Amino acid sequence: MKIWLDGALQDAESARVSVFDHGLTVGDGVFETIKAEHGRAFALTRHLERLTTSARGLGLPDPDLDEVRRGCEAVMAANPMALGRLRLTYTGGVSPLGSDRGDAGPTLVIALSETRRRPDTTAAVTVPWTRNERGALAGLKTTSYGENVVALARAREHGASEALFANTVGALCEGTGANVFVVLDGELHTPPLHSGCLAGITRALTVGWAGAKETDLPLDVLERAEEIFLTSTLRDVQAVTRIDDRQLADGPGPVTAEAMRIFDEQAAADFDPR
């Protein structure tokens, strides 16, 4: 397995990042996960734009997107596979122990691992913890993922693949690694970005392609929604058939099925939608 580390391909077994890297010591970093199919990265331009937005929000220098593209192409060429998870990690680099950054410059790692297409349906749970829609990291895709690890472990304990958060005012927000959509009276809705949710790439494409409305929704909307689905880079559009103890239909509902069809059709027609 080959990875890209600070400008060159390296063997994964021998590549090393400093134990003083700020991404390791304090979670000072941003990342992107991109779907890679047969050596092509889906929606790469959108992902790189969000990588830059997240870096700026954290106060990191803008990543060199030409280098990032070269690294992505090199990693996919060196590790051929049908379907993969392409991970870009961009951190504050070697720094003193503590919150202050050093002056060594950022670290860039690009890696690829094989994955499988997700099932069409899944289960999700709600968790008692909240997203802070007014926090410094709201809407940024950072490596500070500890609360997601805890929430996802809770979901796994209950036979689910995702945990859904409310924000501090009790509004439906997002999952640990996915955005959420609900169907109410036959209409498709998703929480707006000011709820504190991540500006998901698949979310934005689904809003545009399937005509979803961005709506402030209470968390308990999940108790009465006719359909629920998740979106993310590797889920695409995935129906939720159980939320907590509430069983929905056994398969994707009609609105979800149509959103799945539209997404697959549009994504196949344009692998780098702008």
C-alpha positions in Angstrom: 0.0 0.0 0.0 1.3 3.4 -1.0 0.3 6.7 0.6 1.2 10.3 -0.1 3.1 12.1 2.6 4.3 15.7 2.3 4.9 15.6 -1.4 5.8 12.1 -2.4 4.5 8.5 -2.4 5.8 6.3 0.4 5.2 2.8 1.6 2.5 2.8 4.2 4.5 0.5 6.5 7.5 2.9 6.6 5.8 6.3 6.4 6.0 8.3 9.6 4.3 11.4 11.0 6.0 13.1 14.0 4.6 12.3 17.5 4.6 16.1 17.9 2.3 16.7 15.0 -0.5 19.0 16.1 -3.1 16.8 14.4 -2.1 14.0 16.9 -1.5 16.0 20.0 -4.5 18.4 20.0 -6.6 17.4 16.9 -5.5 20.5 15.0 -6.3 19.3 11.5 -9.0 19.0 8.8 -9.8 16.2 6.4 -11.9 14.9 3.5 -13.2 11.5 2.7 -13.8 11.0 -1.0 -15.3 8.1 -2.9 -12.8 6.6 -5.4 -14.1 4.3 -8.1 -11.7 2.6 -10.5 -9.1 5.4 -10.1 -11.4 8.4 -10.2 -12.4 10.5 -7.2 -16.0 11.6 -7.1 -16.8 15.3 -6.7 -13.1 16.0 -6.2 -13.4 19.8 -6.9 -16.2 20.2 -4.3 -14.2 18.2 -1.7 -11.1 20.3 -2.3 -13.1 23.5 -1.9 -14.4 22.3 1.4 -10.9 21.2 2.5 -9.8 24.8 1.9 -12.9 26.2 3.7 -12.2 24.0 6.7 -8.5 24.9 6.8 -9.3 28.6 6.8 -11.9 28.1 9.5 -9.2 26.5 11.7 -6.6 29.1 10.8 -4.4 26.8 8.8 -2.7 28.0 5.5 -4.6 27.2 2.4 -3.6 23.7 1.1 -1.8 23.5 -2.2 -4.6 22.1 -4.2 -2.4 21.3 -7.2 -0.3 19.1 -4.9 -3.4 17.5 -3.4 -4.7 16.6 -6.8 -1.3 15.1 -7.8 -1.3 13.2 -4.6 -4.8 11.8 -5.1 -4.0 10.7 -8.6 -0.7 9.1 -7.5 -2.3 7.2 -4.6 -5.2 5.9 -6.7 -2.8 4.8 -9.5 -0.5 3.1 -7.0 -3.4 1.3 -5.3 -5.9 0.1 -8.0 -9.3 -1.0 -6.6 -12.9 -1.0 -7.7 -14.2 1.1 -4.8 -12.2 2.9 -2.2 -12.2 5.5 0.6 -9.7 8.2 -0.3 -8.8 10.1 2.8 -7.0 13.5 2.8 -5.7 14.7 6.2 -4.2 18.2 6.6 -2.8 19.2 10.0 -1.0 22.0 11.8 2.2 20.0 11.5 5.0 19.7 14.1 4.3 22.0 17.0 5.0 22.5 20.7 3.1 20.4 23.2 0.0 22.5 23.8 -2.4 24.5 21.7 0.1 26.9 20.1 1.2 26.0 16.6 4.8 25.7 15.5 6.4 27.1 12.4 7.2 23.8 10.6 4.3 24.1 8.3 1.3 21.8 7.7 1.4 18.0 7.2 -0.5 16.4 4.3 -1.4 12.7 4.2 -3.4 11.1 1.4 -4.3 7.4 1.8 -6.7 5.0 0.2 -8.5 1.9 1.6 -10.8 -0.6 -0.1 -14.5 -0.6 0.8 -17.8 -2.1 -0.4 -21.0 -0.5 -1.6 -23.3 0.2 1.3 -26.6 -1.6 1.7 -29.7 0.3 0.6 -31.1 0.4 4.2 -29.7 0.9 7.7 -30.7 1.7 11.3 -29.9 4.9 13.3 -30.3 6.1 16.9 -30.6 9.4 18.5 -28.1 10.3 21.3 -28.3 12.6 24.3 -25.3 14.7 23.4 -25.6 17.9 21.3 -23.9 19.7 18.4 -22.8 23.3 19.3 -24.1 25.3 16.3 -22.3 28.4 17.7 -18.9 26.7 18.4 -15.6 27.6 16.7 -15.6 24.3 14.8 -19.3 24.4 13.7 -19.6 23.4 10.1 -15.9 22.5 9.7 -14.6 19.0 8.9 -11.9 18.7 11.5 -10.0 15.8 12.9 -11.4 16.6 16.4 -13.7 13.6 16.1 -13.8 12.3 19.7 -17.5 13.0 20.3 -18.3 11.2 17.0 -16.4 8.2 18.1 -18.4 8.1 21.4 -21.7 8.5 19.6 -21.0 6.0 16.9 -20.0 3.4 19.6 -23.5 4.0 21.1 -25.1 3.4 17.8 -23.2 0.2 17.3 -24.3 -1.0 20.7 -27.9 -0.7 19.5 -27.4 -2.4 16.2 -27.3 0.8 14.2 -24.7 2.4 11.8 -25.3 6.0 12.6 -26.1 8.3 15.6 -28.1 11.5 15.1 -27.6 14.7 17.1 -29.8 17.6 18.0 -28.1 21.0 18.4 -28.1 23.2 21.6 -31.7 24.5 20.9 -33.1 21.0 20.3 -33.2 21.1 16.5 -32.3 18.1 14.4 -28.7 18.6 13.2 -26.7 15.7 11.7 -25.1 12.3 12.3 -21.5 11.5 13.2 -20.6 11.2 9.5 -23.8 11.8 7.6 -26.5 14.4 6.9 -30.1 13.5 7.5 -33.2 14.0 5.4 -36.9 13.5 6.4 -40.1 13.2 4.4 -43.1 15.1 5.8 -46.4 15.1 4.0 -44.6 13.8 1.0 -42.1 16.6 0.9 -38.3 16.2 1.4 -36.6 18.3 4.1 -33.1 18.6 5.6 -31.7 20.8 8.4 -30.2 24.1 7.2 -26.5 24.8 7.6 -27.1 27.2 10.5 -28.2 24.2 12.5 -24.5 23.5 12.9 -24.4 20.5 10.5 -21.6 19.9 8.1 -22.1 21.2 4.5 -22.0 17.7 3.2 -21.0 17.2 -0.5 -23.6 14.5 -1.0 -26.1 16.6 1.0 -25.7 19.6 -1.3 -26.0 17.5 -4.4 -29.1 15.8 -3.1 -30.7 19.1 -2.2 -30.1 20.3 -5.7 -30.9 17.2 -7.6 -33.9 15.9 -5.6 -35.4 19.3 -4.7 -35.2 19.1 -0.9 -36.1 22.0 1.3 -33.7 23.3 4.0 -36.0 23.5 7.1 -35.5 24.0 10.9 -36.8 20.8 12.4 -37.2 19.7 16.0 -35.4 16.4 16.9 -38.7 14.7 17.5 -39.6 15.1 13.8 -37.9 11.7 13.6 -40.8 10.2 15.6 -43.3 11.2 12.9 -41.4 11.5 9.6 -42.8 9.2 6.9 -39.4 8.5 5.6 -35.8 9.1 6.8 -32.6 8.8 4.9 -28.9 9.6 5.3 -26.4 11.0 2.9 -22.6 10.9 2.9 -19.7 10.3 0.6 -19.8 6.5 1.0 -23.5 6.1 1.8 -24.7 8.2 -1.2 -28.4 8.1 -0.3 -29.3 5.4 2.2 -32.7 4.7 3.7 -33.2 4.5 7.4 -35.7 1.7 8.2 -35.3 1.9 12.0 -34.8 5.0 14.2 -34.3 4.1 17.9 -37.2 1.7 18.6 -39.4 3.0 15.8 -39.6 0.7 12.8 -40.3 2.3 9.4 -40.9 0.4 6.2 -38.7 -2.6 5.4 -37.2 -0.8 2.4 -36.7 2.6 1.0 -39.9 4.6 0.8 -41.1 6.2 -2.5 -39.4 9.6 -2.0 -36.2 8.0 -0.8 -36.2 5.5 -3.7 -36.6 8.4 -6.1 -33.8 10.4 -4.4 -31.5 7.3 -4.7 -32.4 6.9 -8.4 -31.8 10.5 -9.2 -28.5 10.6 -7.3 -27.1 7.5 -9.0 -28.2 8.8 -12.4 -26.8 12.3 -12.0 -23.5 11.0 -10.4 -23.0 8.6 -13.3 -23.5 11.4 -15.8 -21.0 13.8 -14.1 -18.2 12.5 -11.9 -17.1 15.9 -10.8 -20.3 18.0 -10.5 -19.6 21.7 -9.7 
